[in-house]
């Protein structure tokens, strides 16, 4: 009887260990594929491009990259602002076209970026490779417009959704942005992993976006950029409190907009009019 009881306890212990180790192993060995979901464009993607769209090709250590520049509809050689847009982890740059089309402001231009490995871009996405690609895109745009990089930098604004909000903050850390629109942002990637798996497992992440530190540093600039945070009240993937915490970390530089009844997938659609209105204030 004692032997059977001992065997039962051993089996239970093994099951508990497996329950702990399996999520940890999954997070460690598959973390890149759990963070990044690369998508390619269909052969007919060019039909989506508005008239005047310019494809910017440039090289980084990750390989050849392709971004999309949509000049101001006013026809001005230099736009009032250039919105640098970063998509979510399962999205591509051209998913922002609906926002561009709905915005009545004809003085602004857009630079839509794909992460390495997404869209037509080569390589493998990471914090470093994505930031390097975005930085080089600005240099390439300045060359295309035959202006200095400083002239472009003076007009920069950023926008991003989910993972793209983190990429936008990484980009903003190295550029003098005027405004930032962050949609469904997380505090840190490690905290998201802790929520989805366990806190011990979250320390297996090889890299972690830290939006809290980035937004705090951004808000301490003089002058600080204007920051808007939109977050769905029904977001179960990245909870509302994370957006609220980022707004608190940014202090007076940020405005927080809870999007009623929106979840992680619907927040852009639900808040689109409000987002565009804030962009044009």
For each residue, the residues with C-beta under 8 A, 3 or more apart:
1: 4 5
2: 5 6
3: 6 7
4: 1 7 8
5: 1 2 8 9
6: 2 3 9 10
7: 3 4 10 11
8: 4 5 11 12
9: 5 6 12 13
10: 6 7 13 14
11: 7 8 14 15
12: 8 9 15 16
13: 9 10 16 17
14: 10 11 17 18
15: 11 12 18 19
16: 12 13 19 20
17: 13 14 20 21
18: 14 15 21 22
19: 15 16 22 23
20: 16 17 23 24 198
21: 17 18 24 25
22: 18 19 25 26
23: 19 20 26 27 197 198 201
24: 20 21 27 28 197 198 200 201 204
25: 21 22 28 29
26: 22 23 29 30 34 197
27: 23 24 30 31 34 193 197 201 202 204 205
28: 24 25 31 204
29: 25 26
30: 26 27 33 34
31: 27 28 34 35 204 205 206
32: 35 36 124 125 126
33: 30 36 37
34: 26 27 30 31
35: 31 32 89 163 189
36: 32 33 89 115 117 125 163
37: 33 89 90
38: 115 117 118 125
39: 90 91 92 118 119
40: 118 119 120
41: 45 92 94 119 120
42: 45
43:
44: 47 48
45: 41 42 48 49 94
46: 49
47: 44
48: 44 45 94 97
49: 45 46 53 68 94
50: 53 70 97 100 101
51:
52: 70 71
53: 49 50 68 69 70
54: 68 69 70 71 144
55: 66 67 68 69 120
56: 66 67 68 69 111 137 140 141 144
57: 64 65 66 140
58: 64 65 67 136 137 139 140
59: 63 64 65 136
60: 63 65 116 123 129 132 133 136
61: 123 129 132
62: 65 116 117 121 122 123 124 129 132 133
63: 59 60 116 121 122 123
64: 57 58 59 121 122
65: 57 58 59 60 62 114 116 121 122 123 133 136 137
66: 55 56 57 114 119 120 121
67: 55 56 58 93 111 112 113 114 133 137 140 141
68: 49 53 54 55 56 93 94 110 111 112
69: 53 54 55 56 109 110 111 112 141 144
70: 50 52 53 54 100 109 110 111 112
71: 52 54 79 109
72: 75 76 79 80 106 107 108 109
73: 106
74: 79 106 107
75: 72
76: 72 79 80 107
77: 145
78: 145 147 151 155
79: 71 72 74 76 82 107 108 109 155
80: 72 76 107 108 155
81: 107 108 109 155 156 157 178 179
82: 79 108 109 110 111 141 152 155 156 157
83: 108 109 110 111 157 158 159 279
84: 110 111 113 134 137 138 156 157 158 159 168 171
85: 93 96 99 110 111 112 113 158 159 160 164
86: 113 134 158 159 160 161 163 164 165 167 168 171
87: 91 92 93 95 96 113 114 115 118 160 161 163 164
88: 91 95 161 162 163 164
89: 35 36 37 162 163
90: 37 39
91: 39 87 88 95 161 164
92: 39 41 87 95 114 118 119
93: 67 68 85 87 96 112 113 114 118 119
94: 41 45 48 49 68 97 112 119
95: 87 88 91 92 98
96: 85 87 93 99 100 110 112 159
97: 48 50 94 100 101 112
98: 95 101 102 272
99: 85 96 102 103 159 268 272 275 276
100: 50 70 96 97 103 110
101: 50 97 98
102: 98 99 272 273 276
103: 99 100 108 276 279 280
104: 276 280
105: 108 279 280
106: 72 73 74
107: 72 74 76 79 80 81
108: 72 79 80 81 82 83 103 105 279
109: 69 70 71 72 79 81 82 83
110: 68 69 70 82 83 84 85 96 100
111: 56 67 68 69 70 82 83 84 85 137 138 141
112: 67 68 69 70 85 93 94 96 97
113: 67 84 85 86 87 93 133 134 137
114: 65 66 67 87 92 93 118 119 120 121
115: 36 38 87 118 121 125 129 130 133 167
116: 60 62 63 65 121 122 123 124 125 126 129 130 133
117: 36 38 62 121 122 123 124 125
118: 38 39 40 87 92 93 114 115 121 125
119: 39 40 41 66 92 93 94 114
120: 40 41 55 66 114
121: 62 63 64 65 66 114 115 116 117 118 133
122: 62 63 64 65 116 117
123: 60 61 62 63 65 116 117 129
124: 32 62 116 117 129
125: 32 36 38 115 116 117 118 129 130
126: 32 116 129 130 207
127: 130 131 170 207 209
128: 131 132
129: 60 61 62 115 116 123 124 125 126 132 133
130: 115 116 125 126 127 133 134 167 170
131: 127 128 134 135 167 170 171 174
132: 60 61 62 128 129 135 136
133: 60 62 65 67 113 115 116 121 129 130 136 137
134: 84 86 113 130 131 137 138 167 170 171
135: 131 132 138 139 171 174
136: 58 59 60 65 132 133 139 140
137: 56 58 65 67 84 111 113 133 134 140 141
138: 84 111 134 135 141 142 149 152 153 156 175
139: 58 135 136 142 143 149
140: 56 57 58 67 136 137 143 144
141: 56 67 69 82 111 137 138 144 145 152
142: 138 139 145 147 148 149 151 152
143: 139 140 146
144: 54 56 69 140 141
145: 77 78 141 142 152
146: 143
147: 78 142 151 152
148: 142 151 152
149: 138 139 142 152 153
150: 153 154
151: 78 142 147 148 154 155
152: 82 138 141 142 145 147 148 149 155 156
153: 138 149 150 156 175 176
154: 150 151 176
155: 78 79 80 81 82 151 152 178
156: 81 82 84 138 152 153 175 176 177 178
157: 81 82 83 84 177 178 179 180 181 225 279
158: 83 84 85 86 168 169 171 172 177 179 180 181
159: 83 84 85 86 96 99 164 168 180 181 182 183 279
160: 85 86 87 163 164 165 166 167 168 169 181 182 183 185
161: 86 87 88 91 164 165 183 184 267 268
162: 88 89 165 166 183 184 185 186 238 264
163: 35 36 86 87 88 89 160 166 167 209
164: 85 86 87 88 91 159 160 161 167 168 183
165: 86 160 161 162 168 169 182 183 184 185 186 211
166: 160 162 163 169 170 185 186 189 209 211 214
167: 86 115 130 131 134 160 163 164 170 171 209
168: 84 86 158 159 160 164 165 171 172 180 182
169: 158 160 165 166 172 173 180 182 185 209 211 214 215 218
170: 127 130 131 134 166 167 173 174 209 214
171: 84 86 131 134 135 158 167 168 174 175 177
172: 158 168 169 175 177 180 214 218 225
173: 169 170 214 217 218
174: 131 135 170 171
175: 138 153 156 171 172
176: 153 154 156 221
177: 156 157 158 171 172 180 218 225
178: 81 155 156 157 225 226
179: 81 157 158 225 226 227 228 279
180: 157 158 159 168 169 172 177 218 225 226 227 228
181: 157 158 159 160 228 230 275 278 279
182: 159 160 165 168 169 185 211 215 227 228 229 230 243 246
183: 159 160 161 162 164 165 229 230 231 267 268 271 275
184: 161 162 165 230 231 232 235 238 243 264 267
185: 160 162 165 166 169 182 211 229 231 238 242 243 246
186: 162 165 166 189 191 192 209 211 238 242
187: 191 192 211 212 242 245 246
188: 191 192 208 209 210 211 212
189: 35 166 186 192 193 205 207 208 209 210
190: 193 194 202 203 205 208
191: 186 187 188 194 195 202 242
192: 186 187 188 189 195 196 238
193: 27 189 190 196 197 201 202 205 208
194: 190 191 197 198 199 201 202
195: 191 192 239
196: 192 193
197: 23 24 26 27 193 194 201 202
198: 20 23 24 194 201 202
199: 194 202 203
200: 24 203
201: 23 24 27 193 194 197 198 204
202: 27 190 191 193 194 197 198 199 205
203: 190 199 200
204: 24 27 28 31 201
205: 27 31 189 190 193 202 208
206: 31
207: 126 127 189
208: 188 189 190 193 205
209: 127 163 166 167 169 170 186 188 189 214
210: 188 189 213 214
211: 165 166 169 182 185 186 187 188 214 215 246
212: 187 188 215 216 245 246 249
213: 210 216 217
214: 166 169 170 172 173 209 210 211 217 218
215: 169 182 211 212 218 219 227 246 249 250 254
216: 212 213 219 220 249 250
217: 173 213 214 220 221
218: 169 172 173 177 180 214 215 221 224 225 227 250 253
219: 215 216 224 227 249 250 251 252 253 254
220: 216 217 224
221: 176 217 218 224 225
222:
223:
224: 218 219 220 221 227 252 253
225: 157 172 177 178 179 180 218 221 253
226: 178 179 180 253 255
227: 179 180 182 215 218 219 224 247 250 253 254 255
228: 179 180 181 182 254 255 257 275 278
229: 182 183 185 243 246 247 250 254 255 256 257
230: 181 182 183 184 243 257 259 267 271 274 275
231: 183 184 185 235 238 240 242 243 244 256 257 258 259 267
232: 184 235 240 258 259 261 262 263 264 266 267 270
233: 240 258 259 260 261 262
234: 261 262 263
235: 184 231 232 238 239 240 262 263 264 267
236: 239 263 264
237: 263 264
238: 162 184 185 186 192 231 235 242 243 264
239: 195 235 236 242
240: 231 232 233 235 243 244 258
241: 244 245
242: 185 186 187 191 231 238 239 245 246
243: 182 184 185 229 230 231 238 240 246 247 256 258
244: 231 240 241 247 248 256
245: 187 212 241 242 248 249
246: 182 185 187 211 212 215 229 242 243 249 250 254
247: 227 229 243 244 250 254 255 256
248: 244 245 251
249: 212 215 216 219 245 246
250: 215 216 218 219 227 229 246 247 253 254
251: 219 248 254
252: 219 224
253: 218 219 224 225 226 227 250
254: 215 219 227 228 229 246 247 250 251
255: 226 227 228 229 247 278
256: 229 231 243 244 247
257: 228 229 230 231 271 274 278
258: 231 232 233 240 243
259: 230 231 232 233 262 267 270 271 274
260: 233 270
261: 232 233 234 270
262: 232 233 234 235 259 266 267 269 270 271
263: 232 234 235 236 237 266 267
264: 162 184 232 235 236 237 238 267
265:
266: 232 262 263 269 270
267: 161 183 184 230 231 232 235 259 262 263 264 270 271
268: 99 161 183 271 272 275
269: 262 266 272
270: 232 259 260 261 262 266 267
271: 183 230 257 259 262 267 268 274 275
272: 98 99 102 268 269 275 276
273: 102 276 277
274: 230 257 259 271 277 278
275: 99 181 183 228 230 268 271 272 278 279
276: 99 102 103 104 272 273 279 280
277: 273 274 280 281
278: 181 228 255 257 274 275 281
279: 83 103 105 108 157 159 179 181 275 276
280: 103 104 105 276 277
281: 277 278
